[in-house]
Amino acid sequence: MTGKVEGKVAFITGAARGQGRSHAIKLAQEGADIIAMDVCKQLDGVEIAMSTPADLAETVHQVEKLGRRIIATEADVRDFDAMQAIVDDGVRELGRLDIVLANAALASAGTRLDRMDPKTWTDMIDVNLNGAWITARVSVPHLLAGGRGGSIVLTSSIGGLKGAQNIGNYIASKHGMIGLMRTLALELGEENIRVNAICPSSVGSPMLLNEQTYRMFRPDLENPTIDDFTVVSRMMHVLPIPYVEPVDISNAVLFLASDDARYITGVALPVDGGAMLK
């Protein structure tokens, strides 16, 4: 039985770990080859630990175990020329491009907007929003050249659909991605290129499960643990969960990327355990 994306090629940013790795594995399981990139270093001023070369190598290992091809490159999603080269080289080697997942992002460490350092604001907008535009900008010409249409999925957030305190730079970047998605959907629809956004709640990945996040959720405690964090996080959701898992997002991404969603475009799809109801 063939997979849902058999023979297709997907470009995934932020593919070294967390949701990005999960997406690469899920799409490879369903028959796709992968063009992967991640920054794989700690960016100046970012408190939460970022991906490493070893993380990206593990993604490569996991995809290759499934018998699929993968090209992985370390780069900064803000670097237009580097991103252009990654996609051009990937398409040259793998032969096509069908799916684009703009997943690379930073998480906010928790500061009121009126007290936020300008660099903290700018870095978030540059990586999350500008990075998503760059990802689309370097990819769309290849989708158009293929003449087969395609699917672009931007990783937004429930934070792209409602406000939240102390992470205003993240909220603004994710709201911007919804506008970017809707505009791309309008502009590319005649070419049968569908553009959607996935809007997760908290996801159990390294971006969430770390000491900085625990402190942000539990400022009342000196050294909060994951158990302390989950007490508050469970309150965000209707379902009895503290967060969703990366594979839950990957399952939704697979749906949006596949022909099962062939007439779905311009949609911001929450995968949130009911968090948008609160």
C-alpha positions as CSV (number, residue, x, y, z in Angstrom):
1,M,0.0,0.0,0.0
2,T,1.4,3.4,-1.0
3,G,1.7,6.2,1.5
4,K,-0.3,9.4,1.5
5,V,2.6,11.4,0.2
6,E,4.4,8.7,-1.8
7,G,7.1,9.9,-4.2
8,K,6.8,13.5,-3.0
9,V,9.5,15.8,-1.6
10,A,9.0,17.9,1.5
11,F,11.1,20.9,2.6
12,I,11.1,21.2,6.4
13,T,12.6,24.0,8.5
14,G,13.6,23.5,12.1
15,A,13.9,19.8,11.4
16,A,16.5,18.8,14.0
17,R,14.2,18.0,16.8
18,G,10.7,18.4,18.3
19,Q,7.9,19.0,15.8
20,G,10.3,19.3,12.8
21,R,11.8,15.9,13.4
22,S,8.4,14.4,14.0
23,H,7.2,15.9,10.7
24,A,10.1,14.5,8.8
25,I,9.6,11.0,10.2
26,K,5.9,11.1,9.6
27,L,6.2,12.2,6.0
28,A,9.0,9.7,5.4
29,Q,6.8,7.0,6.8
30,E,4.2,8.0,4.2
31,G,6.6,7.9,1.3
32,A,8.2,11.4,1.1
33,D,11.8,12.3,0.7
34,I,13.0,15.2,2.8
35,I,15.0,18.5,2.5
36,A,15.7,19.4,6.1
37,M,17.4,22.4,7.7
38,D,18.0,23.8,11.2
39,V,20.2,26.3,12.7
40,C,21.9,23.8,15.1
41,K,23.5,26.3,17.4
42,Q,22.6,28.6,20.3
43,L,21.6,32.0,19.1
44,D,22.8,35.0,21.1
45,G,20.3,36.1,23.6
46,V,18.1,33.0,23.4
47,E,17.7,31.5,26.9
48,I,16.1,28.2,25.9
49,A,18.6,25.6,24.7
50,M,18.4,25.2,20.9
51,S,19.1,22.4,18.5
52,T,22.6,20.9,17.9
53,P,24.3,19.2,14.9
54,A,23.8,15.9,16.7
55,D,20.0,16.6,16.8
56,L,19.9,17.1,13.0
57,A,22.1,14.0,12.5
58,E,19.5,12.0,14.4
59,T,16.7,13.2,12.2
60,V,18.7,12.1,9.2
61,H,19.2,8.7,10.8
62,Q,15.5,8.3,11.6
63,V,14.5,9.1,8.0
64,E,17.1,7.0,6.4
65,K,16.0,4.0,8.6
66,L,12.7,4.3,6.8
67,G,14.4,3.9,3.4
68,R,13.8,7.5,2.3
69,R,16.3,10.0,1.1
70,I,17.1,13.1,3.1
71,I,19.4,16.1,2.6
72,A,20.1,18.0,5.8
73,T,21.8,21.4,6.1
74,E,22.7,23.7,9.0
75,A,21.6,27.2,8.3
76,D,19.8,30.2,9.7
77,V,16.2,30.6,8.5
78,R,16.8,34.4,8.4
79,D,19.6,33.9,5.7
80,F,17.8,34.3,2.4
81,D,20.8,33.2,0.3
82,A,21.4,30.2,2.4
83,M,17.8,29.2,2.3
84,Q,17.7,29.7,-1.5
85,A,20.7,27.4,-1.9
86,I,19.2,24.7,0.4
87,V,16.0,24.5,-1.7
88,D,17.8,24.8,-5.0
89,D,20.3,22.1,-4.2
90,G,17.6,19.8,-2.6
91,V,15.4,20.0,-5.7
92,R,18.3,19.4,-7.9
93,E,19.2,16.2,-6.1
94,L,15.8,14.9,-5.2
95,G,14.1,16.0,-8.4
96,R,11.0,17.9,-7.2
97,L,9.3,19.9,-4.5
98,D,5.7,19.3,-3.4
99,I,5.4,20.1,0.3
100,V,6.8,23.0,2.3
101,L,6.7,23.1,6.1
102,A,7.7,26.4,7.7
103,N,8.3,25.1,11.2
104,A,11.4,26.9,12.5
105,A,10.7,29.1,15.4
106,L,11.9,30.6,18.7
107,A,9.9,30.5,21.9
108,S,9.6,33.5,24.3
109,A,11.2,33.4,27.7
110,G,8.4,35.5,29.3
111,T,8.6,39.3,29.5
112,R,6.0,42.1,29.3
113,L,6.1,44.0,26.1
114,D,6.8,47.3,27.8
115,R,9.8,45.8,29.4
116,M,11.1,43.7,26.5
117,D,14.6,44.2,25.1
118,P,14.4,45.4,21.5
119,K,16.7,42.5,20.3
120,T,14.4,40.0,22.0
121,W,11.5,41.4,20.0
122,T,13.4,41.7,16.7
123,D,14.9,38.2,16.9
124,M,11.5,36.6,17.4
125,I,9.9,38.4,14.5
126,D,12.9,37.7,12.3
127,V,13.0,34.0,13.0
128,N,9.3,33.2,13.2
129,L,7.6,35.5,10.8
130,N,10.4,36.7,8.4
131,G,11.7,33.1,8.4
132,A,8.4,31.8,7.3
133,W,8.2,34.3,4.5
134,I,11.7,33.5,3.4
135,T,10.8,29.8,3.4
136,A,7.8,30.4,1.2
137,R,9.7,32.8,-1.0
138,V,12.5,30.4,-1.9
139,S,10.2,27.4,-2.3
140,V,7.2,28.7,-4.3
141,P,9.2,29.0,-7.6
142,H,10.0,25.3,-7.4
143,L,6.3,24.5,-6.7
144,L,5.3,26.6,-9.7
145,A,7.9,25.0,-11.9
146,G,6.7,21.5,-11.0
147,G,3.3,22.3,-12.4
148,R,1.7,19.9,-9.9
149,G,0.4,22.3,-7.3
150,G,1.6,21.7,-3.8
151,S,1.0,22.3,-0.1
152,I,2.5,24.8,2.2
153,V,1.9,24.5,5.9
154,L,3.0,27.2,8.3
155,T,3.5,26.4,12.0
156,S,1.6,29.1,13.8
157,S,0.0,28.5,17.3
158,I,-3.1,29.1,19.3
159,G,-1.0,32.1,20.1
160,G,-1.7,33.2,16.5
161,L,-5.4,33.2,17.2
162,K,-5.6,34.8,20.7
163,G,-3.5,36.9,23.0
164,A,-1.4,35.9,25.9
165,Q,0.5,37.8,28.5
166,N,4.3,38.0,28.8
167,I,5.0,36.4,25.4
168,G,3.9,39.3,23.2
169,N,6.7,39.0,20.7
170,Y,5.8,35.3,20.1
171,I,2.1,36.2,19.9
172,A,2.7,38.9,17.3
173,S,4.9,36.7,15.2
174,K,2.3,33.9,15.2
175,H,-0.5,36.3,14.4
176,G,1.6,37.6,11.5
177,M,1.9,34.0,10.2
178,I,-1.8,33.7,9.9
179,G,-2.0,36.8,7.8
180,L,0.9,35.5,5.7
181,M,-0.8,32.2,5.2
182,R,-4.1,33.7,4.2
183,T,-2.4,36.0,1.7
184,L,-0.3,33.2,0.2
185,A,-3.4,31.1,-0.1
186,L,-5.2,33.8,-2.1
187,E,-2.2,34.5,-4.3
188,L,-1.3,30.9,-5.1
189,G,-4.7,29.3,-5.3
190,E,-5.0,29.5,-9.1
191,E,-1.8,27.5,-9.3
192,N,-3.4,24.7,-7.2
193,I,-0.9,25.5,-4.3
194,R,-2.8,25.2,-1.0
195,V,-1.5,27.2,2.0
196,N,-2.7,26.4,5.5
197,A,-1.5,27.0,9.1
198,I,-1.4,24.5,12.0
199,C,-2.1,26.1,15.4
200,P,-0.9,23.9,18.2
201,S,-1.4,24.4,21.9
202,S,1.7,23.6,24.1
203,V,3.6,20.8,22.5
204,G,5.8,18.3,24.5
205,S,9.1,19.2,22.8
206,P,12.4,20.7,24.0
207,M,11.0,24.1,23.3
208,L,8.4,23.6,26.0
209,L,9.9,21.1,28.4
210,N,12.7,23.1,30.0
211,E,13.5,25.0,33.1
212,Q,12.9,28.4,31.6
213,T,9.4,27.5,30.6
214,Y,8.7,25.9,34.0
215,R,9.7,29.2,35.7
216,M,7.5,31.2,33.3
217,F,4.5,29.1,34.1
218,R,5.2,28.9,37.8
219,P,6.8,32.2,38.9
220,D,5.5,31.5,42.4
221,L,8.1,28.7,42.9
222,E,11.9,29.1,43.2
223,N,12.8,25.8,41.4
224,P,9.6,24.5,39.6
225,T,9.7,21.0,38.1
226,I,7.8,19.5,35.2
227,D,5.1,18.3,37.6
228,D,4.7,21.9,38.9
229,F,4.4,23.1,35.3
230,T,1.8,20.5,34.3
231,V,-0.5,21.6,37.1
232,V,-0.9,25.0,35.4
233,S,-0.7,23.7,31.8
234,R,-3.6,21.2,32.3
235,M,-5.8,24.2,33.2
236,M,-5.3,25.6,29.7
237,H,-7.0,22.6,28.0
238,V,-10.5,21.2,27.9
239,L,-9.2,17.6,27.5
240,P,-7.3,16.3,30.6
241,I,-3.8,16.9,29.2
242,P,-1.0,19.3,30.0
243,Y,0.1,19.4,26.3
244,V,-0.1,17.7,23.0
245,E,2.7,15.5,21.5
246,P,4.7,16.3,18.4
247,V,3.2,13.4,16.6
248,D,-0.3,14.9,17.1
249,I,0.8,17.9,15.1
250,S,2.5,15.7,12.5
251,N,-0.7,13.8,11.9
252,A,-2.5,17.1,11.2
253,V,0.4,18.3,9.0
254,L,0.3,15.0,7.0
255,F,-3.5,15.5,6.4
256,L,-3.0,19.1,5.2
257,A,0.0,18.0,3.0
258,S,-1.8,15.1,1.4
259,D,-4.6,14.8,-1.1
260,D,-7.0,14.1,1.7
261,A,-7.0,17.9,2.1
262,R,-7.0,18.6,-1.6
263,Y,-9.7,21.3,-1.3
264,I,-8.6,22.8,2.0
265,T,-6.7,26.1,1.8
266,G,-6.5,29.3,3.9
267,V,-7.3,27.4,7.1
268,A,-5.8,27.9,10.6
269,L,-6.3,24.5,12.1
270,P,-6.0,24.2,15.9
271,V,-4.6,21.1,17.4
272,D,-5.1,22.2,21.0
273,G,-6.9,19.9,23.3
274,G,-9.7,22.4,23.4
275,A,-7.5,25.3,24.5
276,M,-9.2,27.7,22.1
277,L,-12.4,27.2,24.1
278,K,-10.9,28.8,27.2
